[in-house]
Amino acid sequence: MFEGSQFNGGADFTGSHFSGLAAFGLTHFSLMAAFTSAEFGGGAQFFYATFSSNIAPDIFRRPPVTFEQAHFASQADFRNADFQDNTDFSKARIDVAVTFDNARFMRGVDFSDCTVTTVSFLTNRLSRGREMFGGPVVWTNCALERIDADWPSLAKQLVYDSHLYSQLEKGYRASGHAREAREIFLKRQNEDRKKLWGSDYWHWSLSELSNLGINYGDEPWRLVVALIALIVIGAFVFSSRNALQVKPALAATGVTAPAHRSFWLALAVVIACCVPSKLLPERFLSRLTVEPSTLPVIPKAKITFAAFGDILAWVGFIVFGLLVLVFGLDFVGLLPGKA
């Protein structure tokens, strides 16, 4: 229809109805291109089209390139299209998969409030030397089922939207791109955490704890390192003189503390402090006759060995709480001091 045409004075197809194929492949729009509320019933081809408008958007009160409220009922092909100015697809309805593979958006592009099934922003080997997006990419309130994209390029300009990131992550995992899916997952978690600051400090704290402790479940090995370090430090502290005392209930029956305070005994006490009692064998607990004493850790220090043991217990509770997030353990009744 218009394939290979040159529009030097602008092209206004507002409200147009294309019952057949709208062929604009290789077309050059040198001023503005307006397809507001256009109906593409038989397919739309804009492959290798160039939109080179340099007119300020406020002159027309809309971006120079606009498909606002346009309806694509059939093919929507924008492969290798060159959008050199702000582009608007807001409120567009795209009933089919739309492809922008190897296209270039030199300024911003707006897909807010649009409805689309699948959209593709993939790049091939020949076009990876250039950035696909040169301005912000907006997807606010967009109803989207799936998106395939060159994540490193898209991530630099993408305006955050939780639903979009969920779809991106799902698409990358389904296509076997685990590294990109992981990056999207972590970015989504970080952005959601930032939104909690100032409005929900409790959930922000839990999210921050998950971030620092296990990287939102992506690096649970951090828990192992933290737990080992905690146990080793505690064992050295409880190996010091006067750190342990016989449990009061046992002292009344004449039980005395071991003459030799070994590192292994201190290690057993730390484990009893850090690990919830319901996770420890009853035999282990019954054979442990000592507990942290009420004497100060350091002379003139306000913190006692018993208080240090309580700190270990709560830190251990937090660590095991993070384990719950990762592995879904049954954590009812595991609070320090709970029976």
C-alpha positions as CSV (number, residue, x, y, z in Angstrom):
1,M,0.0,0.0,0.0
2,F,2.6,2.6,1.2
3,E,5.6,0.4,1.2
4,G,8.8,2.4,0.4
5,S,6.9,5.7,0.5
6,Q,8.4,9.0,1.7
7,F,6.2,11.4,3.9
8,N,8.1,14.7,4.0
9,G,5.2,16.8,5.4
10,G,4.0,14.4,8.0
11,A,1.5,11.6,7.9
12,D,-1.8,11.8,9.8
13,F,-3.8,8.6,9.7
14,T,-5.8,9.4,12.9
15,G,-9.0,7.3,13.0
16,S,-8.1,5.4,9.8
17,H,-9.4,2.0,9.2
18,F,-7.2,-0.5,7.3
19,S,-9.3,-3.5,6.4
20,G,-6.6,-5.1,4.4
21,L,-2.8,-5.2,5.0
22,A,-1.4,-1.8,6.0
23,A,2.0,-2.1,4.3
24,F,4.4,0.6,5.6
25,G,7.6,-1.3,5.3
26,L,10.7,0.7,4.3
27,T,8.6,3.9,4.7
28,H,10.2,7.1,5.8
29,F,8.2,9.5,8.0
30,S,10.2,12.7,8.2
31,L,7.9,15.0,10.2
32,M,5.2,13.3,12.3
33,A,3.4,10.0,12.1
34,A,0.0,9.9,13.7
35,F,-2.0,6.7,13.9
36,T,-4.1,7.6,16.8
37,S,-7.2,5.3,17.1
38,A,-6.3,3.7,13.8
39,E,-7.8,0.2,13.1
40,F,-5.4,-2.4,11.6
41,G,-7.8,-5.2,10.7
42,G,-5.7,-7.0,8.1
43,G,-2.2,-6.6,9.6
44,A,0.3,-3.8,9.9
45,Q,3.8,-4.0,8.5
46,F,6.3,-1.3,9.5
47,F,9.5,-3.3,9.1
48,Y,12.5,-1.1,8.3
49,A,10.3,2.0,8.6
50,T,12.0,5.2,9.7
51,F,10.4,7.8,12.0
52,S,12.7,10.8,12.0
53,S,10.6,13.5,13.4
54,N,12.4,16.2,15.5
55,I,9.4,18.2,16.5
56,A,8.8,18.9,20.1
57,P,5.9,16.8,21.5
58,D,4.0,19.8,23.0
59,I,3.4,21.3,19.5
60,F,0.9,18.6,18.8
61,R,0.3,17.8,22.5
62,R,1.4,14.3,21.8
63,P,4.6,12.5,20.8
64,P,5.5,13.0,17.1
65,V,5.1,9.2,16.6
66,T,1.8,8.0,18.1
67,F,-0.2,4.8,17.9
68,E,-2.3,5.8,20.9
69,Q,-5.5,3.8,21.2
70,A,-4.7,2.0,17.9
71,H,-6.1,-1.5,17.4
72,F,-4.0,-4.2,15.8
73,A,-6.3,-7.2,15.1
74,S,-3.8,-9.1,13.0
75,Q,-0.1,-9.0,12.2
76,A,1.9,-6.2,13.9
77,D,5.5,-6.2,12.5
78,F,7.9,-3.4,13.5
79,R,11.2,-5.3,12.9
80,N,14.2,-3.1,12.3
81,A,12.0,0.0,12.6
82,D,13.9,3.2,13.5
83,F,12.0,5.4,16.0
84,Q,14.1,8.6,16.3
85,D,11.7,10.5,18.5
86,N,9.3,10.0,21.3
87,T,6.9,7.2,20.5
88,D,3.4,6.5,22.0
89,F,1.6,3.2,22.1
90,S,-0.4,4.0,25.2
91,K,-3.9,2.5,25.4
92,A,-3.2,0.5,22.2
93,R,-4.9,-2.8,21.8
94,I,-2.8,-5.5,20.2
95,D,-4.6,-8.8,19.8
96,V,-1.6,-10.6,18.3
97,A,2.1,-11.0,18.9
98,V,3.9,-7.8,18.0
99,T,7.6,-7.8,17.2
100,F,10.1,-5.0,17.5
101,D,13.1,-7.2,16.9
102,N,16.2,-5.2,16.0
103,A,14.2,-2.0,16.2
104,R,15.7,1.1,17.8
105,F,14.0,3.7,20.0
106,M,16.3,6.6,20.2
107,R,14.1,8.5,22.7
108,G,11.3,7.4,25.1
109,V,8.5,4.9,24.3
110,D,5.2,4.7,26.2
111,F,3.2,1.4,26.4
112,S,1.1,2.5,29.4
113,D,-2.5,1.2,29.7
114,C,-2.1,-0.9,26.5
115,T,-3.3,-4.5,26.0
116,V,-1.0,-6.9,24.3
117,T,-0.5,-10.7,24.3
118,T,3.1,-11.1,23.4
119,V,5.8,-8.5,22.5
120,S,9.3,-9.2,21.3
121,F,12.3,-6.9,21.5
122,L,15.0,-9.4,20.6
123,T,18.2,-8.5,18.8
124,N,20.4,-10.5,16.5
125,R,24.2,-10.7,16.4
126,L,24.5,-7.9,13.8
127,S,22.6,-5.3,15.8
128,R,24.0,-5.9,19.3
129,G,26.6,-3.2,18.9
130,R,23.9,-0.5,19.3
131,E,21.5,0.2,22.1
132,M,17.9,-0.6,21.4
133,F,16.5,2.0,23.8
134,G,17.8,5.6,24.2
135,G,15.1,6.8,26.6
136,P,12.6,5.6,29.2
137,V,10.4,2.6,28.4
138,V,7.1,2.9,30.3
139,W,4.7,0.0,30.8
140,T,2.4,1.3,33.6
141,N,-0.8,-0.6,33.9
142,C,-0.1,-2.6,30.7
143,A,-2.0,-5.9,30.4
144,L,0.7,-8.1,29.1
145,E,1.0,-11.9,28.8
146,R,4.6,-12.4,27.7
147,I,7.6,-10.3,26.7
148,D,10.8,-11.4,25.1
149,A,13.6,-8.9,25.1
150,D,17.3,-8.2,25.1
151,W,17.4,-7.7,28.9
152,P,20.7,-5.8,29.3
153,S,19.5,-3.2,26.8
154,L,16.0,-3.0,28.2
155,A,17.0,-2.8,31.8
156,K,18.9,0.4,31.4
157,Q,15.8,2.4,30.4
158,L,12.9,0.4,31.7
159,V,10.6,2.2,34.1
160,Y,9.8,-0.3,36.9
161,D,6.4,-2.1,36.8
162,S,6.0,-5.2,39.0
163,H,3.7,-7.1,36.6
164,L,6.0,-6.5,33.7
165,Y,9.0,-7.7,35.6
166,S,7.1,-10.9,36.6
167,Q,6.3,-11.5,33.0
168,L,9.9,-10.9,31.9
169,E,11.2,-13.3,34.6
170,K,8.7,-16.0,33.5
171,G,9.6,-15.6,29.9
172,Y,13.3,-15.9,30.4
173,R,12.9,-18.9,32.7
174,A,10.7,-20.6,30.1
175,S,13.3,-20.0,27.4
176,G,16.2,-21.3,29.4
177,H,17.9,-17.9,30.1
178,A,18.4,-18.5,33.9
179,R,21.0,-15.7,34.3
180,E,18.7,-13.0,32.9
181,A,15.7,-14.4,34.9
182,R,17.8,-14.2,38.1
183,E,18.8,-10.6,37.4
184,I,15.1,-9.6,36.8
185,F,14.0,-11.4,39.9
186,L,16.6,-9.7,42.1
187,K,15.8,-6.3,40.6
188,R,12.1,-6.8,41.2
189,Q,12.7,-7.7,44.8
190,N,14.9,-4.7,45.4
191,E,12.3,-2.3,43.7
192,D,9.5,-3.8,45.8
193,R,11.5,-3.4,48.9
194,K,12.2,0.3,48.2
195,K,8.5,1.0,47.8
196,L,7.9,-0.3,51.3
197,W,10.2,2.3,52.9
198,G,8.1,5.0,54.5
199,S,4.8,3.1,54.4
200,D,5.4,-0.4,55.8
201,Y,8.6,-0.6,57.9
202,W,7.9,-4.1,59.2
203,H,7.7,-5.7,55.8
204,W,10.6,-3.5,54.6
205,S,12.7,-4.9,57.5
206,L,11.8,-8.5,56.6
207,S,12.6,-7.8,53.0
208,E,15.9,-6.2,53.9
209,L,16.8,-9.1,56.1
210,S,16.0,-11.5,53.3
211,N,18.2,-9.4,51.0
212,L,21.2,-9.3,53.3
213,G,20.8,-12.9,54.6
214,I,20.0,-15.0,51.6
215,N,19.8,-12.5,48.6
216,Y,16.0,-13.2,48.5
217,G,16.6,-17.0,48.5
218,D,19.0,-16.8,45.6
219,E,22.1,-17.4,47.7
220,P,21.1,-19.6,50.7
221,W,24.7,-20.5,51.2
222,R,25.1,-17.2,53.0
223,L,23.1,-18.8,55.9
224,V,25.6,-21.6,56.2
225,V,28.5,-19.2,56.3
226,A,26.8,-17.0,58.9
227,L,25.8,-19.9,61.0
228,I,29.3,-21.5,61.1
229,A,30.8,-18.1,61.9
230,L,28.3,-17.5,64.7
231,I,29.0,-20.9,66.2
232,V,32.8,-20.6,66.1
233,I,32.8,-17.1,67.6
234,G,30.4,-18.2,70.3
235,A,32.5,-21.3,71.1
236,F,35.6,-19.2,71.6
237,V,33.7,-16.8,73.9
238,F,32.3,-19.7,76.0
239,S,35.7,-21.3,76.2
240,S,36.9,-18.5,78.5
241,R,37.1,-18.9,82.3
242,N,33.9,-18.5,84.3
243,A,31.8,-18.5,81.1
244,L,29.7,-21.5,82.0
245,Q,27.9,-22.6,85.1
246,V,25.9,-25.7,86.1
247,K,22.2,-25.4,85.4
248,P,20.5,-24.3,88.7
249,A,18.1,-27.3,88.6
250,L,21.1,-29.7,88.4
251,A,23.2,-27.8,90.9
252,A,20.6,-28.4,93.6
253,T,21.0,-32.2,93.1
254,G,24.8,-31.9,93.6
255,V,25.9,-31.9,90.0
256,T,29.2,-30.0,89.5
257,A,30.7,-28.3,86.5
258,P,33.4,-30.2,84.5
259,A,36.8,-29.5,85.8
260,H,38.2,-29.0,82.3
261,R,36.3,-26.4,80.1
262,S,37.0,-27.7,76.6
263,F,36.3,-26.0,73.3
264,W,33.9,-28.9,72.5
265,L,31.9,-28.3,75.6
266,A,31.6,-24.6,74.7
267,L,30.7,-25.6,71.2
268,A,27.8,-27.8,72.5
269,V,26.5,-24.8,74.6
270,V,26.6,-22.5,71.5
271,I,24.7,-25.1,69.5
272,A,22.1,-25.3,72.3
273,C,21.8,-21.5,72.2
274,C,21.6,-21.0,68.5
275,V,19.5,-24.0,67.3
276,P,15.8,-24.1,68.4
277,S,15.4,-26.8,71.0
278,K,12.8,-28.7,69.0
279,L,15.4,-29.3,66.4
280,L,17.9,-30.9,68.8
281,P,17.9,-34.5,70.1
282,E,16.5,-34.9,73.6
283,R,19.6,-37.0,74.5
284,F,21.9,-34.1,73.6
285,L,20.0,-31.6,75.7
286,S,19.7,-33.9,78.7
287,R,23.5,-34.6,78.8
288,L,24.3,-30.9,78.7
289,T,24.7,-29.9,82.3
290,V,26.0,-26.4,81.9
291,E,24.7,-23.0,80.6
292,P,26.1,-19.5,80.1
293,S,26.9,-17.9,83.5
294,T,25.7,-14.5,84.8
295,L,29.2,-13.2,85.1
296,P,30.4,-10.4,82.7
297,V,32.1,-11.4,79.5
298,I,34.8,-8.7,80.1
299,P,35.5,-7.3,83.6
300,K,33.4,-4.1,84.1
301,A,31.4,-4.9,80.9
302,K,27.6,-4.7,81.2
303,I,27.0,-7.7,79.0
304,T,27.1,-11.1,80.7
305,F,27.7,-14.6,79.3
306,A,24.0,-15.3,79.8
307,A,23.0,-12.2,77.9
308,F,25.5,-13.1,75.1
309,G,23.8,-16.5,75.0
310,D,20.4,-14.8,74.6
311,I,21.8,-12.8,71.7
312,L,23.0,-16.0,70.1
313,A,19.6,-17.5,70.5
314,W,17.8,-14.6,68.7
315,V,20.4,-14.4,66.0
316,G,20.0,-18.1,65.5
317,F,16.2,-17.6,65.4
318,I,16.6,-15.1,62.6
319,V,18.9,-17.4,60.7
320,F,16.5,-20.3,61.0
321,G,13.7,-17.9,60.1
322,L,15.4,-17.2,56.8
323,L,15.8,-21.0,56.3
324,V,12.0,-21.1,56.5
325,L,11.8,-18.6,53.7
326,V,14.1,-20.7,51.5
327,F,13.0,-24.2,52.3
328,G,9.5,-23.8,53.8
329,L,10.3,-25.5,57.2
330,D,7.6,-25.8,59.8
331,F,8.7,-23.0,62.2
332,V,5.8,-23.0,64.7
333,G,6.9,-23.0,68.2
334,L,10.6,-22.5,67.5
335,L,11.0,-19.1,69.2
336,P,13.8,-19.0,71.8
337,G,12.5,-20.1,75.1
338,K,9.3,-21.7,73.7
339,A,8.5,-25.3,74.7
